[in-house]
């Protein structure tokens, strides 16, 4: 049997409204990057997963 409930659906508009993308201001972006201070320590993403280095034994 056909599905009569689906036959009387209201039609949707076929034209889509274009979404406006935010405009990226390159000068403001670069200025914001310059405000970020440089890290003095090297970042180690696996530092938590590895055990601490054992103390070296001298003979």
N, C-alpha and C positions, 0 to 999 in steps of 0.2 A: 504494500500500500504506500502511496506517496505521503510525504510529510506536508500536510496542508498548513501547519502552523508556521512553516518557514516561507510560505508563498506571499504573505501579505506584510512583509517587513517594509518599513519606510526606507526610502532610498537616501543614502548619504551623499553629501557633496563629493564630487570627484576631484575638485581642485583643493589642494592643500595650501594652507597659509604658511608662508615661509617663516621659519623661526629666525629671529634676529640674534646673531652671535655677538657677544661683547667685543668691543674693539680693544685690541691690545696696544697699549702705548709703550713702544720699545724704549723710549728714553726713561720713562718711569720704572720700567722693569729693570733696566740696567742700573739705575740709581738705587733701587731697592737691593739689588745684589751686592752693590758696593758697601751697603750698610751692615752686611753680615760679617762679623769678625772672623778672621782666620783662626783655625784650630791650632793650638800649640802642640797637642798630642796627636799622634797618628791614631785614627779610629780603627779598632779591631772588632769587626762584627762577630767573630767567633771567640772572643775573649772570655765570655761566660761559659762556653761549652768546654773549653780546654782547661785542664788543671794548671795551677800556677807552676812556673818553672822551678824545679828542685834546686836547692843550693848546691853549688859545685863543691865537691870535696877535693881538697888538695892533699897530696902525700908528703 
